[in-house]
Amino acid sequence: MTTEGIKNVIVDTLTRIAPEIDSASIEPGVNFRDQLDLDSMDFLNFVLALHDRLGIEIPEVDYPRLYTLDGAVAYLASKTDASRPEHAESVAPSQRADPRT
């Protein structure tokens, strides 16, 4: 998944949890809880929904990395194929051609 795809999942997830959110007004570097008036239960539901949608384990110690749009995209990209070179994720090292042949 691309970083743009991750961003879209995050914004869609936020608008499902808090339908009154104007997705176009989300500022990338501002804390979600401050700009969107999310309470702790909303934020927990957001994290759980991201886990369900992306299949990524998000330990509680990493929750602060999801406080902003930029932070959440960077964190989730680091846990998905978005942070890897395009070809490298599809071929295991043991399956790559031997450059000596």
C-alpha positions as CSV (number, residue, x, y, z in Angstrom):
1,M,0.0,0.0,0.0
2,T,1.3,3.5,-0.8
3,T,1.5,6.3,1.7
4,E,-1.4,8.0,-0.1
5,G,-3.4,4.8,0.3
6,I,-2.6,4.7,4.0
7,K,-3.5,8.4,4.3
8,N,-6.9,7.7,2.7
9,V,-7.5,4.8,5.1
10,I,-6.7,7.0,8.1
11,V,-9.0,9.8,6.9
12,D,-11.8,7.4,6.0
13,T,-11.4,5.7,9.4
14,L,-11.6,9.0,11.2
15,T,-14.7,10.0,9.4
16,R,-16.4,6.7,10.2
17,I,-15.7,7.2,13.9
18,A,-16.7,10.9,13.9
19,P,-18.9,11.5,10.9
20,E,-19.0,15.3,11.6
21,I,-15.3,15.6,10.6
22,D,-14.6,17.6,7.5
23,S,-11.8,15.4,6.0
24,A,-10.5,18.4,3.9
25,S,-9.8,20.4,7.1
26,I,-7.5,17.8,8.7
27,E,-4.1,19.5,9.3
28,P,-1.3,16.9,8.9
29,G,0.8,18.0,11.8
30,V,-1.9,18.8,14.4
31,N,-3.0,16.4,17.1
32,F,-6.2,14.6,16.0
33,R,-7.7,14.9,19.5
34,D,-7.2,18.6,19.6
35,Q,-8.3,19.5,16.0
36,L,-11.1,17.0,15.8
37,D,-12.2,17.0,19.4
38,L,-11.8,13.2,19.7
39,D,-12.1,11.8,23.2
40,S,-10.1,8.9,24.5
41,M,-12.7,6.3,23.4
42,D,-12.9,7.8,19.9
43,F,-9.1,7.5,19.7
44,L,-9.1,3.9,20.9
45,N,-11.8,3.1,18.4
46,F,-9.7,4.7,15.7
47,V,-6.6,2.6,16.6
48,L,-8.7,-0.6,16.7
49,A,-10.3,0.2,13.4
50,L,-6.8,0.8,11.8
51,H,-5.8,-2.6,13.1
52,D,-8.8,-4.3,11.7
53,R,-8.5,-2.5,8.3
54,L,-4.8,-2.9,7.8
55,G,-4.1,-6.0,9.8
56,I,-1.3,-4.2,11.7
57,E,-0.6,-4.8,15.4
58,I,-0.4,-1.5,17.1
59,P,1.0,-1.8,20.6
60,E,-0.3,0.8,23.2
61,V,3.3,2.1,23.5
62,D,3.0,3.3,19.9
63,Y,-0.3,5.1,20.2
64,P,1.4,8.5,20.5
65,R,2.9,8.0,17.0
66,L,-0.7,8.0,15.7
67,Y,-1.7,11.4,17.2
68,T,-1.3,13.3,13.9
69,L,-2.0,12.5,10.3
70,D,1.7,12.8,9.4
71,G,2.7,10.7,12.3
72,A,0.1,8.0,11.6
73,V,1.0,7.8,7.9
74,A,4.7,7.5,8.8
75,Y,4.1,4.9,11.5
76,L,1.8,2.7,9.4
77,A,4.0,3.0,6.3
78,S,6.9,1.7,8.4
79,K,4.7,-1.3,9.2
80,T,3.6,-2.0,5.6
81,D,5.1,-2.4,2.2
82,A,4.9,1.4,1.7
83,S,8.3,1.8,3.3
84,R,10.1,-0.9,1.3
85,P,11.6,-0.7,-2.2
86,E,8.9,-1.8,-4.7
87,H,10.7,-5.0,-5.9
88,A,12.2,-6.1,-2.6
89,E,9.0,-6.9,-0.8
90,S,7.8,-9.2,-3.5
91,V,10.9,-11.4,-3.7
92,A,12.4,-13.1,-0.7
93,P,16.3,-12.8,-0.5
94,S,16.6,-16.6,-1.0
95,Q,14.6,-16.3,-4.2
96,R,16.6,-13.5,-5.8
97,A,18.8,-14.4,-8.8
98,D,22.4,-15.0,-8.0
99,P,24.3,-12.1,-9.6
100,R,27.3,-14.3,-10.2
101,T,25.4,-16.4,-12.8
